[in-house]
């Protein structure tokens, strides 16, 4: 058990500490999607182009995902609670600036800085839960709540975004973070303990190369949507992306303090789970982006009606996140993961056929049910597949890679789907998204083909049962 430190006046109050930690996690996960329903209003107010509008989402998810690994290592060096508070301070300030934005450039800069703050704060949440709660039922219940918040936060953002946009203004999808962030910053030093720091060094070159490479790659796809693929500048961005990401791999191979230890990819099942964790959010973020605009522009829903139209998806994700640990404990992760991927792929294919003339019940409700069931079924088995059998010294890196794949997958997938939509329409984009999850399904089947249940999988099932307790 790690040695804990307390600031003067800190009181051991696990319930308040858990509230603070979960509120932080909800804020950073929710902010990846809370602006989706507000996008038509933002586009009209700040004069975004259709392709440029996707950067309201990507500016956040790119810096968030690209800097997560560096943020996790910084927590080891400077202190988990300290990084959580510093990250939230930056996140809160940039939310205020974004809400006051008078131009598209100002909003995108604020969103990018929000992502930096989220990357500083988010990696500390799990470590702080471990430090606050003793092993056994208290920690298991806390982890169960954390899983539910993480799984459902993105879809909950769609409902909250719709309510705030309809009842107030699109600016309130950003302003809402300010009072919540201030409250967390004030409560954290009083009620959240500080785990002992571990001596380590920051891999700054790796962090810069990874973030720069991903930015160039995503911008290249967005640029295709507006300028085509045959311009010299578009090609230059893709070349720069390959060079930067290749440099990142070279740095990680040689660095004793690698942000992404490549030995974690030696296990076939874990490697495929990482790829799946990239592909599923790639389809998921695209669904949120295109379906929210279809509801408002195609079916002419108000922002709040469009937000609540996602309730079937949100409800099923939350429900399945509570049931999944017990199902994994009983049947193992593979059947549930495969079922979830089939359900998501079917939902995506169905959404590609939606027409305004069909209405909500015939064209949207069913696909959202399938998507919610599938997403709620997938994420916990994927997390277990990634974390099982990982050496204790690599557990933090594996967790950081998991979150990074999720955020980067969403950002990169949205960039690709916006490009497809610009050239072939929304239906083609949804079919491409179905191809993402269909590819994940095929990879999973191949990786698990003929593999018998091992002792490590049995241990994983036992761990799932404990979390469900």
Buried (B, 14 or more C-beta within 10 A) or exposed (E): EEEBBBEEEBEEBBEBBBBBBBBBBBBBBBBBBBBBBBBBBBBEBBEBEEBBBBBBBBBBBBBBBBBBBBBBBBBBBBBBBBBBBBBBBBBBBBBBBBBEBEEBEBBBBBBBBBBBBBBBBBBBBBBBBBBBBEEEEEBBBBBBBBBBBBBBBBBBBBBBBBBBBBEEBBBBBBBBBBEBBEBBBEBBBBBBBBBEBEEBEBBEBBBBBBBBBBBBBBBBBBBBBBEEBEEEEBEEBBEBBEBBBEBBBEBBEEBEBBBBBEEBEEBEBBBBBBBBBBBBBBBBBBBBBBBBBBBBEBBEBBBBBBBBBBBBBBBBBBBBBBBBBBBBBEEBBBBBBBBBBBBBBBBBBBBBEBEEEEEBEEBBBBBBBBBBBBBBBBBBBBBBBBBBBBEEEBEBBBBBBBBBBBBBBBBBBBBBBBBBBBEEEBBBBBBBBBBBBBBBBEBBEEBBEEEEEEEEBEEBBEBBBBBBE
